[in-house]
Amino acid sequence: MNGLKLAALCGFYPHRLGLCGPKNSSAKKNLSDFLSGKKVSAKKIRKILTAFKGAFSYYKLIAKSNGIEDPFDERAVKAYWFGNRLLENVSIGSLKEMLLRDFSKPIKKIPSALKPHHSFHVLAAGSLSGRMPFKVKPLDLCLIRWGKIISYKINKTEKEESAAIVEYRPLQKTHNKYLLGKAVRKAVFWDRNFIPKIRAGNWVALHWEHIVQNLTKKDLALLKKYTKITTDSLNIPLLAQKINLFLKELDGKRLGNYRLYLGKVKDLPLSGWKRFELYLKDKKGYLSNSPMIEGIFSVGGKEIKPWLDLDYHPFVSSKSLEKKLFDYLGQLIPRGGHIMVSYEGKDKIHLETWKALALGIPPSATPLGFLLFQAGFQLIKDWYLAEGGLEGPRKLWGEKAPNQTFTEKFYKKTKRQILNFLKRKPNPAHKELEDGSRERSKEILKIIRKK
């Protein structure tokens, strides 16, 4: 399929709905006649397709970045709609320049991994005409999707509109992330004047409920690849925004006669990582001289859930207020996430935790570990990562189970550690520390029994 026909076919259905391209009715007829094989001059079709301002800007950018003279070269058009290696030669700088120059809605921040693929235009740039709402269902229709033909039926009374049943994965937006849902079946239209043949079991490209291309294995792999690059790249900033919202929720939380005050929040070089500080503010509005919490909040990444890495400097001696503070922090971490808290400080809670671990007391029964356990982290570990001379402080690692099966495993492991500790003979040389650890151990067993 040549570039002009591919550009016309992929642009035809949203144009017919009035969502893009020139508004005159003659353009629709000319495109339909051209796609049906009727005689329409290439010059006239080029003029119509040039008026598809969004797509044409991408064709020009991709062609120019690859030393191709004609923006409607099949390779450039195919790169935009389905994806191919030409996208790798387009710099993020030239993409930004094009957006600023040609689009009425320039995008200020673009993740460096993004490519000038149609999925980027749909999910990041949005409708240039303003005629399409930026909601998940229209976005799913607007994306070039891949579907497997289950069956089809030729409409003999109306040739141009036959129907097919395809299986595909719909776009979803869950917890501020773009995802592809479970495979579902749906009916789509098939214009035999444009695509003469399809076959059950084959993969096809879908656009606005219509089949627009039979996909080869290579086409399918590339379409999946570049769509995933877009969703993965966009999900990091979306989650980073969610982090800001979560951290802001901590700001002003009551802690006895004080309130939490969110200090500096700083983006770190790694995507989705933010450094933050929490202070105490008294009733008169005075802040503590130094932060009570210094930490890093990460959105995680592939197969890694959000996590916290903290230094804790206690300013309150009340156990109930400490518990409340860590409850607030625990609410930031979902199932499958974890928290790390250093115990290499000079405060009593750090020294007692260090000493307890040295005596073989279970991590969850130490003063710091018990706070983490109460905050919803079912498994507490003593954690230390050797980094070749760049070792960080020793930390307790609290982990939330990803599902009920792991919850039971985590509780079983914690319970076994606690029971073994309670069975052993108390150490009279460290009576106060032992007694406190045994009291916490009994509380842990009570919590596990209630679950």
HELIX and SHEET records of a PDB file:
HELIX    1   1 GLY A    3  ARG A   16  1                                  14    
HELIX    2   2 SER A   25  LEU A   35  1                                  11    
HELIX    3   3 ALA A   42  THR A   50  1                                   9    
HELIX    4   4 LYS A   53  SER A   65  1                                  13    
HELIX    5   5 GLU A   74  TRP A   81  1                                   8    
HELIX    6   6 ARG A   85  ASN A   89  5                                   5    
HELIX    7   7 ILE A   92  ASP A  102  1                                  11    
HELIX    8   8 HIS A  118  PHE A  120  1                                   3    
HELIX    9   9 HIS A  121  ALA A  125  3                                   5    
HELIX   10  10 VAL A  136  CYS A  142  1                                   7    
HELIX   11  11 LYS A  217  LEU A  250  1                                  34    
HELIX   12  12 LYS A  319  GLY A  330  1                                  12    
HELIX   13  13 LYS A  348  ALA A  358  1                                  11    
HELIX   14  14 PRO A  363  ALA A  365  5                                   3    
HELIX   15  15 PRO A  367  GLN A  374  1                                   8    
HELIX   16  16 GLN A  404  LYS A  423  1                                  20    
HELIX   17  17 PRO A  428  HIS A  430  5                                   3    
HELIX   18  18 LYS A  431  LYS A  450  1                                  20    
SHEET    1   A 5 VAL A 184  TRP A 190  0                                        
SHEET    2   A 5 SER A 162  TYR A 168 -1                                        
SHEET    3   A 5 ARG A 145  LYS A 153 -1                                        
SHEET    4   A 5 TRP A 203  HIS A 207 -1                                        
SHEET    5   A 5 HIS A 210  ASN A 214 -1                                        
SHEET    1   B 2 LEU A 171  THR A 174  0                                        
SHEET    2   B 2 LYS A 177  LEU A 180 -1                                        
SHEET    1   C 8 ARG A 254  LEU A 255  0                                        
SHEET    2   C 8 TYR A 258  ASP A 267 -1                                        
SHEET    3   C 8 TRP A 273  LYS A 281 -1                                        
SHEET    4   C 8 ILE A 293  SER A 298 -1                                        
SHEET    5   C 8 TRP A 307  TYR A 312 -1                                        
SHEET    6   C 8 HIS A 338  SER A 342  1                                        
SHEET    7   C 8 LYS A 395  GLU A 399 -1                                        
SHEET    8   C 8 LEU A 379  TRP A 383 -1                                        
END                                                                             
